[in-house]
Amino acid sequence: MDYIYIDESGELAKQSDYFVFGAIISDNPKELDNIIKKTRKKYRKHLGNSSEIKGYTTDDYIIKKILKKFNNTDCKVVGIILDKKNIYKIRHSYDYNSLYDMIASELAQRININNSTSIIVDKCKNKQEEINNFNKQFTSNLNNSKNHSVDIKHANSIHYNGLQMADIIAWSIFQSVERNNSEFIDLIQNKSIKRVYEE
């Protein structure tokens, strides 16, 4: 069974110039658990009372340690970048909720489903109708020609170390475009990151 952890960075409705999704594809989520757990234990004094490891609150050198350990796993990173100045190229009327789903579908199109798969998305939707709409649109855009079973959960990252790792990945992609700082994403070897709505 495969596991996919998905998080975003940036804000569609606010002043960031970019919005990104980052996804981690893994067939062994314990690898991600171990990285986060060992990091939390080793750097307890630096992390303070925080119950999660997040890109925007964690010291840079700790993030770099995490990313270097991540490279020792068999996980793959898939990411997309939206330059928000190109939103006008999306030829649909939308609110920010449906825009989020459309951009997430661009991510889905870059994910190959080769086994039964559990997808865990960092929860930002609260209404069941919105969750159902996201799940339907995202699932229909996956590359799943053999119709493997796919389950999507929307969860709080405090409960999934894989989501905390996905937060760091999305944050790293975001830094590379929003801050013109690629020192974090360049540490990740097994990655495929594309810009969307550029044409």
C-alpha positions as CSV (number, residue, x, y, z in Angstrom):
1,M,0.0,0.0,0.0
2,D,1.2,3.5,-0.8
3,Y,0.7,6.7,1.3
4,I,0.6,10.2,0.1
5,Y,0.8,13.2,2.4
6,I,-0.2,16.6,1.0
7,D,0.1,20.1,2.4
8,E,0.2,23.6,0.9
9,S,2.1,26.8,1.6
10,G,1.2,30.4,0.8
11,E,-2.3,31.9,0.8
12,L,-4.7,32.2,-2.1
13,A,-6.6,35.1,-0.6
14,K,-3.7,37.0,0.9
15,Q,-0.6,38.8,-0.1
16,S,1.9,36.1,-1.0
17,D,3.0,36.1,-4.6
18,Y,2.9,32.3,-4.9
19,F,0.8,29.3,-3.7
20,V,2.3,25.8,-3.7
21,F,1.3,22.2,-3.0
22,G,3.8,19.6,-1.8
23,A,3.1,15.9,-1.7
24,I,5.2,13.0,-0.4
25,I,4.7,9.6,-1.9
26,S,5.8,6.7,0.4
27,D,5.3,2.9,0.7
28,N,6.7,3.0,4.2
29,P,5.3,5.8,6.4
30,K,7.3,4.6,9.4
31,E,10.3,6.2,7.7
32,L,8.7,9.6,8.0
33,D,7.5,8.9,11.6
34,N,11.0,8.0,12.6
35,I,12.5,11.2,11.2
36,I,10.0,13.4,13.0
37,K,10.1,11.5,16.2
38,K,13.9,11.4,16.4
39,T,14.1,15.1,15.5
40,R,11.7,16.1,18.2
41,K,13.6,14.0,20.7
42,K,17.1,15.3,19.7
43,Y,16.1,19.0,19.4
44,R,13.5,19.1,22.3
45,K,15.1,22.2,23.8
46,H,15.1,24.1,20.5
47,L,11.5,23.1,19.6
48,G,10.1,24.1,23.0
49,N,6.6,23.1,23.8
50,S,5.5,22.9,20.2
51,S,3.5,19.7,19.5
52,E,4.4,19.9,15.8
53,I,7.4,20.5,13.6
54,K,6.5,23.1,11.0
55,G,8.6,24.9,8.4
56,Y,7.8,28.4,9.4
57,T,8.5,27.9,13.2
58,T,11.5,25.5,13.1
59,D,15.1,26.7,12.9
60,D,16.7,26.5,9.5
61,Y,19.5,24.2,10.5
62,I,17.0,21.7,12.0
63,I,15.0,21.7,8.7
64,K,18.2,21.0,6.8
65,K,18.9,18.0,9.1
66,I,15.4,16.7,8.4
67,L,15.7,17.1,4.7
68,K,19.0,15.3,4.6
69,K,17.5,12.4,6.5
70,F,14.5,12.5,4.1
71,N,17.0,11.8,1.3
72,N,17.8,8.5,2.9
73,T,14.3,7.2,2.3
74,D,12.6,5.9,-0.8
75,C,10.0,8.7,-0.7
76,K,9.3,10.9,-3.7
77,V,8.3,14.5,-3.7
78,V,5.8,15.9,-6.2
79,G,5.0,19.6,-6.1
80,I,3.3,22.4,-8.0
81,I,3.8,26.1,-8.0
82,L,1.2,28.7,-8.9
83,D,2.4,32.3,-9.5
84,K,-0.7,34.1,-8.4
85,K,-0.3,36.7,-11.2
86,N,-1.5,34.0,-13.5
87,I,-4.8,33.3,-11.7
88,Y,-6.6,35.2,-14.5
89,K,-5.6,32.4,-16.9
90,I,-7.9,30.0,-15.1
91,R,-11.0,30.2,-17.2
92,H,-13.6,29.5,-14.6
93,S,-15.6,31.6,-12.3
94,Y,-14.5,30.5,-8.8
95,D,-14.3,31.3,-5.2
96,Y,-11.1,30.6,-3.2
97,N,-12.5,27.2,-2.1
98,S,-13.0,26.0,-5.6
99,L,-9.8,27.6,-6.8
100,Y,-8.0,25.5,-4.1
101,D,-9.6,22.4,-5.5
102,M,-8.6,23.3,-9.1
103,I,-5.0,23.8,-8.2
104,A,-5.0,20.6,-6.1
105,S,-6.2,18.8,-9.2
106,E,-3.1,20.0,-11.1
107,L,-1.1,18.2,-8.4
108,A,-3.3,15.1,-8.8
109,Q,-2.5,15.0,-12.5
110,R,1.2,14.5,-11.7
111,I,0.6,11.6,-9.3
112,N,0.7,8.0,-10.5
113,I,-1.3,5.5,-8.5
114,N,0.4,2.1,-8.7
115,N,-1.1,0.4,-5.6
116,S,-4.0,0.8,-3.2
117,T,-3.4,4.3,-1.8
118,S,-4.2,6.3,1.3
119,I,-4.0,10.0,0.7
120,I,-3.8,12.3,3.8
121,V,-4.4,16.0,3.2
122,D,-3.7,18.6,5.8
123,K,-7.2,19.7,6.8
124,C,-8.3,23.2,5.8
125,K,-12.0,22.4,4.9
126,N,-14.6,22.0,7.6
127,K,-17.9,21.5,5.6
128,Q,-18.5,17.9,4.5
129,E,-19.8,19.1,1.1
130,E,-16.5,20.9,0.5
131,I,-14.5,17.9,1.5
132,N,-16.6,15.6,-0.8
133,N,-16.2,18.0,-3.7
134,F,-12.4,18.1,-3.2
135,N,-12.2,14.3,-3.0
136,K,-14.2,13.7,-6.1
137,Q,-12.3,16.2,-8.2
138,F,-8.9,15.2,-6.9
139,T,-9.6,11.5,-7.4
140,S,-10.8,12.0,-10.9
141,N,-7.5,13.7,-11.9
142,L,-5.2,11.1,-10.5
143,N,-3.3,8.9,-13.0
144,N,-5.0,5.7,-11.9
145,S,-5.6,3.7,-15.1
146,K,-5.9,0.3,-13.2
147,N,-8.4,1.7,-10.8
148,H,-6.6,0.9,-7.6
149,S,-8.5,1.8,-4.5
150,V,-7.9,5.3,-3.2
151,D,-9.0,6.7,0.2
152,I,-8.7,10.4,1.0
153,K,-8.6,11.7,4.6
154,H,-8.5,15.3,5.7
155,A,-6.6,15.4,9.0
156,N,-4.9,17.7,11.5
157,S,-1.2,17.4,11.0
158,I,-0.7,17.0,14.8
159,H,-1.9,13.4,14.3
160,Y,0.3,12.5,11.3
161,N,4.0,12.9,11.2
162,G,3.9,12.4,7.5
163,L,1.8,15.6,7.2
164,Q,4.4,17.5,9.3
165,M,7.0,16.3,6.8
166,A,4.8,17.5,3.9
167,D,4.5,20.9,5.6
168,I,8.3,21.1,5.5
169,I,8.4,20.1,1.9
170,A,5.7,22.6,0.9
171,W,7.4,25.3,2.9
172,S,10.7,24.5,1.2
173,I,9.1,24.9,-2.3
174,F,7.5,28.1,-1.2
175,Q,10.8,29.6,0.0
176,S,12.4,28.9,-3.3
177,V,9.9,31.1,-5.2
178,E,8.5,33.5,-2.6
179,R,11.8,34.3,-1.0
180,N,14.1,33.3,-3.9
181,N,15.8,30.9,-1.4
182,S,16.4,27.4,-2.9
183,E,18.8,26.2,-0.2
184,F,16.1,23.9,1.3
185,I,14.4,22.5,-1.8
186,D,17.8,21.9,-3.4
187,L,18.6,19.4,-0.6
188,I,15.8,17.1,-1.9
189,Q,17.0,14.7,-4.5
190,N,13.9,12.7,-5.6
191,K,11.5,15.4,-6.6
192,S,9.3,16.6,-9.5
193,I,8.2,20.2,-9.2
194,K,6.2,22.0,-11.9
195,R,4.8,25.5,-12.4
196,V,1.1,25.5,-13.4
197,Y,-0.9,28.0,-15.5
198,E,2.2,29.5,-17.0
199,E,1.0,29.4,-20.6
